[in-house]
């Protein structure tokens, strides 16, 4: 099957090879789960009952795999294992408590299901509905356990990642690719040169205007078949040449290594093919894959531009955008990656060619896909503890999204600074206008570093709860005060607060379908 392609370097060869490997791994998992359930009478009884549902809910092998994994994680999360020599015993005490609580929740679902499996309901329709809900709840509890365990490992700077990636528990909780990305983010050695692409690899879509605010974004085709968005960043060349300065080149290559890592931090961060150096225009062009189905005649639209292009957008769609952005930030922060340029100009929406009628995530009369916005503008995004450009910057335009500590002569960048910027964008989403426009009266005035934050908080307390509800008002205040709220907490504890008080709240608002 593979030998019809020219060589292992052919993209199609890589795709097919990767797919076959994934299928092989899944087949091995199914085989192991069947063998293990044969030695687990309770697990086997649960799986057999779920598979016996009159209405076929899932493939039998998927149910076997799910029950096997649930039973395995239940054992891994018991108190004895959390005191053993496993990698989970080395995480912080707060992380262990969180893992233990999730294990208890998983045990409750399994024990309840075992009781039902022993004496199934007589009514076939009722039994099918119970089985469907059980599978959903079991899968949710499995993911909650795995996520808390992954967070515990990834967010503990004392964990030896080389040891963690070899631990058998890492495989059980699907953490290997996350740990590998975390190692990539922390890597300090010279980055690989593999990410640089020849100029000839990209064929740009004709007719794209270069006079818009988003001229930095263009549609094209990679190798004449993969639809891509190319994002351009200017650079200041080394004196007397068109070359990138060595430090800029290193930062670019490191950024590309992370963006092109096979493990995406979230669906709102596009996979990256690599970068092109345009010496003539003195710019770096980052090449992102976007898949098919987009209208290449329409330029990508930033959230910033959308404020003026669409006068009215339903609150429910704005909550969806807030959820997508928070999800993107959570995925980056989980592996220790800070964005450092969060602003509405770096959050983009694309137009579908034919989304159909009355589709959720679309606005009447528009093909913009509100369900799948993307975070760009990574430029020199870096690990949370890496060096930061500490030059002064006093412009209101640039400082509007910055934490007060970053005004003037800023301090080193932290995750809390990203979260502050997130709160400013949430504020914009409620007001449906750029923060600089909302407070344009402040332009030209001498501002202290805390002045804009005070204005946003005062407006949030006075107007936002009335306009969009107290929940989103509380989220904005939490974002703007996140550094104070999490002072003295470790990374895991701070991340839990982010997930509970910010991501968790906007998730519920987005699902409310207002």
C-alpha positions in Angstrom: 0.0 0.0 0.0 2.8 2.4 0.9 5.1 1.6 -2.0 3.0 3.6 -4.5 4.5 6.8 -3.1 7.8 8.1 -4.3 9.6 8.0 -0.9 9.2 8.1 2.8 9.6 11.9 2.5 6.5 12.2 0.4 3.7 13.8 2.4 1.1 11.2 1.3 3.5 8.4 2.5 3.8 10.1 5.9 0.0 10.5 6.2 -0.7 6.8 5.3 2.1 5.5 7.4 0.9 7.6 10.4 -2.7 6.3 9.9 -1.6 2.7 9.8 0.4 3.2 12.9 -2.6 4.6 14.7 -4.8 1.8 13.6 -2.2 -0.7 14.8 -2.0 0.9 18.2 -5.8 1.0 18.5 -6.0 -2.7 17.5 -3.4 -3.5 20.2 -5.4 -1.6 22.8 -8.6 -3.5 21.9 -6.8 -6.8 22.1 -5.3 -6.0 25.5 -8.6 -4.7 26.8 -10.3 -8.0 25.9 -7.6 -10.1 27.5 -7.8 -7.9 30.7 -11.6 -7.9 30.9 -11.5 -11.7 30.8 -9.7 -11.6 34.1 -12.0 -8.9 35.5 -15.5 -10.4 36.2 -17.0 -7.0 37.2 -15.6 -5.1 34.2 -16.6 -7.9 31.9 -20.2 -7.9 33.3 -20.4 -4.1 32.8 -19.1 -4.3 29.2 -21.4 -7.2 28.3 -24.4 -5.3 29.6 -23.5 -2.1 27.7 -23.0 -4.1 24.5 -26.3 -5.9 24.9 -28.4 -2.7 24.5 -31.1 -3.2 22.0 -30.2 0.1 20.4 -26.5 -0.1 19.2 -24.8 2.8 20.9 -21.1 2.1 20.0 -19.0 -0.6 18.5 -18.4 -3.5 20.9 -14.6 -3.0 20.8 -15.0 0.6 21.8 -17.1 -0.3 24.8 -14.5 -3.0 25.8 -11.7 -0.4 25.6 -13.6 2.2 27.6 -14.6 -0.2 30.4 -11.0 -1.6 30.6 -9.5 1.9 30.8 -12.1 3.0 33.4 -11.3 0.0 35.6 -7.6 0.5 35.2 -7.7 4.2 36.1 -9.9 3.4 39.1 -7.1 1.3 40.5 -4.4 3.8 39.6 -6.2 6.5 41.5 -6.7 4.7 44.8 -4.9 6.1 47.8 -2.3 3.3 47.9 -1.1 3.9 44.4 -0.9 7.6 45.1 1.5 6.8 47.9 3.6 4.4 45.9 6.6 5.0 43.7 4.5 5.8 40.6 4.8 9.2 38.8 1.4 10.2 40.3 2.9 9.9 43.8 5.4 12.6 42.9 3.0 15.3 42.0 2.0 18.0 44.5 -0.4 17.2 47.3 -3.1 19.4 45.7 -2.7 17.5 42.5 -2.9 14.1 44.3 -6.1 15.2 46.1 -7.6 16.3 42.7 -6.7 12.9 41.1 -8.1 11.0 44.1 -11.4 12.9 43.9 -11.7 12.1 40.2 -10.9 8.5 40.9 -13.7 8.4 43.5 -16.1 9.9 40.9 -15.1 7.3 38.4 -15.6 4.5 41.0 -19.1 5.8 41.8 -20.0 5.5 38.1 -18.5 2.0 37.8 -20.1 0.8 41.0 -23.5 2.1 40.0 -23.2 0.5 36.5 -22.1 -2.8 38.0 -25.3 -2.8 40.1 -27.4 -2.1 37.0 -25.5 -4.7 35.0 -26.3 -7.3 37.6 -30.0 -6.6 37.5 -30.7 -4.8 34.2 -34.0 -2.9 33.7 -36.7 -5.0 32.0 -37.9 -2.2 29.7 -35.7 -2.3 26.6 -36.1 1.4 25.7 -35.3 2.4 29.3 -32.3 0.1 29.4 -30.9 1.6 26.2 -31.3 5.1 27.5 -29.5 4.2 30.8 -26.7 2.5 28.8 -26.3 5.6 26.6 -26.1 7.9 29.6 -23.7 5.5 31.4 -21.3 5.5 28.4 -21.3 9.3 28.2 -20.7 9.7 32.0 -18.0 7.0 32.1 -16.2 8.6 29.2 -16.4 12.0 30.9 -15.1 10.7 34.2 -12.2 8.9 32.4 -11.2 12.1 30.6 -11.5 14.2 33.9 -9.2 11.7 35.6 -6.7 11.7 32.8 -6.8 15.5 32.5 -6.1 16.0 36.2 -3.3 13.5 36.2 -1.8 15.1 33.1 -2.1 18.5 34.6 -0.4 17.3 37.8 2.6 16.0 35.8 2.9 18.9 33.3 2.4 21.7 35.9 4.9 20.5 38.5 8.4 21.9 37.8 9.9 19.3 40.1 8.8 16.3 38.0 11.5 14.8 35.9 9.9 14.7 32.4 12.4 12.1 31.1 11.3 9.7 33.9 7.7 10.7 33.4 7.5 9.9 29.7 8.8 6.4 30.4 6.4 5.7 33.2 3.7 3.2 32.3 1.0 5.4 33.9 1.9 8.1 31.3 0.6 5.8 28.6 -2.5 5.0 30.6 -3.5 8.6 30.9 -2.6 9.5 27.3 0.1 12.0 28.5 3.1 11.0 26.4 2.4 13.5 23.5 1.7 16.3 26.1 4.9 15.7 27.9 6.8 15.6 24.6 5.4 19.0 23.7 6.2 20.3 27.2 9.8 19.2 26.6 9.8 21.0 23.3 8.6 24.2 24.9 11.3 24.0 27.6 14.1 23.1 25.1 17.0 25.6 25.3 19.4 24.0 22.8 19.7 25.3 19.3 16.5 24.6 17.4 16.3 22.5 14.3 16.6 24.1 10.8 14.0 21.6 9.4 11.1 24.1 9.7 12.3 26.4 6.9 10.5 25.9 3.6 11.5 26.9 0.1 9.6 29.9 -1.3 8.4 27.7 -4.2 6.4 25.5 -1.9 3.6 28.1 -1.5 1.2 29.2 -4.3 -0.7 32.2 -3.2 -4.4 32.7 -4.1 -4.6 35.5 -6.6 -6.6 38.7 -6.0 -6.0 39.1 -2.3 -5.7 42.7 -1.3 -2.6 43.9 0.4 -4.1 47.2 1.5 -6.2 45.9 4.4 -5.4 45.7 8.1 -5.0 42.0 7.7 -2.5 42.1 4.9 -0.3 40.0 7.1 -2.7 37.0 6.5 -3.0 35.4 3.0 -4.5 32.3 1.7 -2.3 29.9 -0.4 -1.7 26.3 -1.2 1.2 24.3 0.1 2.7 22.0 -2.5 -0.3 23.1 -4.7 -2.7 20.9 -2.8 -3.0 21.8 0.9 -5.0 25.0 1.7 -2.9 27.2 4.1 -3.0 30.6 5.8 0.4 32.4 5.6 1.0 34.9 8.5 3.8 37.5 7.9 5.9 39.2 10.5 8.4 41.9 9.5 12.0 41.7 10.9 14.8 44.3 11.0 17.8 42.7 9.2 21.3 42.7 10.3 23.1 45.9 9.2 24.1 45.8 5.5 22.3 42.5 4.8 18.8 41.1 4.3 19.5 38.4 6.9 17.5 37.9 10.1 19.6 38.7 13.2 20.8 35.5 14.8 18.6 35.9 17.9 15.5 36.5 15.7 16.3 33.4 13.6 16.6 31.3 16.8 13.3 32.6 18.2 11.6 31.9 14.9 12.9 28.3 14.7 11.9 27.6 18.3 8.4 29.0 17.7 8.0 26.8 14.5 9.1 23.7 16.4 6.3 24.2 18.9 3.7 25.2 16.4 4.5 22.2 14.1 4.6 19.7 17.0 2.1 16.9 16.2 0.3 17.4 19.5 -1.9 20.5 19.1 -2.6 22.4 22.3 -6.2 22.9 21.2 -8.3 22.9 18.0 -8.1 26.7 18.0 -4.3 26.7 17.3 -3.7 25.7 13.7 -1.1 23.0 12.8 2.0 24.5 11.2 4.0 23.3 8.1 6.9 25.6 8.7 8.1 29.1 7.8 9.5 31.0 4.8 12.1 33.8 5.0 11.2 36.5 2.4 14.5 38.4 2.1 13.0 40.9 -0.4 10.2 42.0 1.9 12.3 41.4 5.0 9.6 39.3 6.6 9.0 35.8 8.1 6.0 33.9 6.7 4.5 31.3 9.0 2.5 28.6 7.1 -0.6 27.2 8.8 -2.8 24.4 7.5 -6.5 25.2 7.6 -8.1 22.2 5.9 -10.8 22.4 3.2 -14.1 24.1 2.9 -13.1 27.8 3.3 -13.9 30.6 0.9 -10.5 31.8 -0.2 -12.1 34.8 -2.0 -12.7 36.3 1.5 -9.8 37.4 3.6 -9.6 36.1 7.2 -11.4 38.4 9.6 -9.9 39.4 12.9 -12.2 39.8 15.9 -11.0 43.4 16.1 -12.2 44.1 12.5 -15.5 42.2 13.2 -16.5 44.7 15.8 -16.9 47.3 13.0 -18.1 44.9 10.2 -21.0 43.5 12.2 -23.0 45.9 14.3 -25.0 43.3 16.1 -23.9 39.7 17.1 -26.0 37.6 19.4 -24.7 37.3 23.0 -24.6 33.5 22.6 -22.1 33.6 19.7 -20.0 36.1 21.7 -19.9 33.6 24.6 -18.8 30.9 22.1 -15.9 33.1 21.0 -15.0 33.7 24.7 -15.0 29.9 25.3 -12.8 29.2 22.2 -10.3 31.8 23.3 -10.2 30.6 26.9 -9.8 27.0 25.6 -6.8 28.1 23.4 -5.1 29.8 26.3 -5.7 26.9 28.7 -4.1 24.5 26.2 -1.0 26.7 25.8 -0.6 27.3 29.6 -1.0 23.6 30.4 2.3 22.9 28.7 4.0 26.0 30.0 3.6 28.1 26.9 2.7 31.8 27.1 1.4 33.7 24.0 2.4 37.2 25.1 0.4 38.9 22.3 -3.2 38.2 23.2 -5.4 40.8 21.5 -8.5 40.9 19.3 -6.3 41.4 16.2 -4.8 38.0 16.7 -8.0 36.1 17.0 -9.4 35.3 13.5 -12.6 33.9 11.9 -12.8 32.3 8.5 -15.7 32.1 6.0 -17.0 28.7 4.9 -17.9 28.1 1.3 -21.3 26.6 2.1 -22.1 26.1 5.8 -25.8 25.3 5.0 -28.8 27.0 6.6 -29.6 27.5 10.3 -26.3 25.9 11.4 -25.2 26.5 15.0 -22.1 28.7 15.1 -23.2 30.9 12.1 -24.9 34.2 11.9 -27.8 34.7 9.5 -26.5 36.2 6.3 -22.9 35.4 7.1 -20.7 32.3 6.4 -18.2 33.2 9.2 -17.6 30.1 11.3 -18.0 31.3 14.9 -17.5 27.7 16.2 -13.9 27.5 14.9 -12.0 30.7 15.4 -8.2 30.5 15.5 -5.5 32.1 17.6 -2.6 33.5 15.6 0.0 36.3 16.3 2.5 34.0 18.0 5.5 35.8 16.7 8.0 35.2 19.5 5.8 33.2 21.9 8.0 31.6 24.5 8.1 29.4 27.6 6.7 31.1 30.7 10.2 31.3 32.3 12.1 32.4 29.2 13.7 35.8 28.5 11.4 38.7 27.6 12.1 41.8 25.6 12.1 44.4 28.4 12.2 47.6 26.3 9.8 50.4 27.3 6.6 50.9 25.4 4.1 53.7 26.3 1.7 53.6 23.4 -2.0 53.2 24.4 -2.6 51.0 21.3 0.0 48.4 22.4 -0.6 48.7 26.2 -4.4 48.4 26.0 -4.2 44.6 26.5 -1.1 44.6 28.7 -1.1 44.0 32.5 -0.1 47.2 34.4 3.2 45.6 35.4 4.0 45.4 31.6 3.6 49.2 31.0 6.7 51.3 30.8 9.6 49.2 31.9 7.9 45.8 32.2 8.6 42.8 34.4 9.2 39.3 33.0 6.1 37.8 31.3 3.9 35.3 33.2 0.8 33.3 32.5 -1.2 35.9 34.6 -0.3 38.5 32.1 -1.8 36.4 29.3 -4.9 36.0 31.5 -5.2 39.7 32.0 -5.2 40.2 28.2 -7.8 37.5 28.0 -10.0 39.5 30.4 -9.6 42.7 28.2 -10.8 40.7 25.2 -13.8 39.3 27.2 -14.6 42.9 28.1 -14.5 43.8 24.4 -16.8 40.9 23.5 -19.5 42.2 25.9 -19.1 45.8 24.7 -18.6 44.7 21.1 -16.1 47.3 20.4 -12.3 47.6 20.8 -11.1 48.6 24.3 -9.2 51.6 22.8 -12.5 52.8 21.2 -14.4 52.3 24.4 -11.9 54.5 26.3 -10.8 56.8 23.4 -11.3 59.7 25.8 -8.1 58.6 27.4 -6.1 58.9 24.2 -3.4 61.5 24.4 -3.7 61.8 28.1 -0.8 60.9 30.4 -1.8 57.5 31.9 -0.5 55.7 34.9 -0.1 51.9 34.5 -3.2 51.2 36.6 -5.5 53.8 35.1 -6.9 51.7 32.2 -7.4 48.7 34.4 -9.4 50.8 36.9 -11.6 52.1 34.1 -12.3 48.6 32.8 -13.1 47.3 36.3 -15.4 50.2 37.0 -17.2 49.8 33.8 -17.5 46.0 34.3 -19.0 46.5 37.8 -21.3 49.2 36.6 -22.4 47.9 33.1 -21.3 44.4 32.2 -23.6 42.5 34.6 -26.6 44.5 33.2 -25.5 43.9 29.6 -24.5 40.3 29.7 -25.0 38.9 33.2 -23.1 38.7 36.5 -21.2 35.5 35.5 -19.2 37.1 32.7 -18.7 40.2 34.8 -17.1 38.0 37.5 -15.0 36.2 34.8 -13.6 39.6 33.6 -12.7 40.7 37.1 -11.0 37.3 37.8 -8.9 37.7 34.7 -7.8 41.2 35.5 -7.0 40.3 39.1 -5.6 36.8 38.4 -2.1 37.6 39.7 -3.4 38.8 43.0 -5.9 35.9 43.4 -3.2 33.3 42.7 -0.3 34.9 44.6 1.6 32.2 46.6 -0.1 29.3 44.8 1.8 26.7 42.8 1.3 26.3 39.0 -1.2 23.4 39.4 -3.4 25.4 41.9 -3.3 28.5 39.8 -4.3 26.4 36.7 -7.2 24.9 38.6 -8.5 28.3 39.5 -8.3 29.3 35.8 -10.2 26.2 34.8 -12.9 26.6 37.5 -13.5 30.4 37.6 -12.7 31.3 34.0 -12.8 28.4 31.5 -15.5 26.5 33.4 -17.8 29.6 33.6 -17.5 30.6 29.9 -18.0 26.9 28.9 -21.3 26.9 30.7 -22.3 30.2 29.1 -21.3 29.0 25.7 -23.4 25.8 26.1 -26.4 27.7 27.4 -27.2 28.5 23.7 -28.5 32.0 24.6 
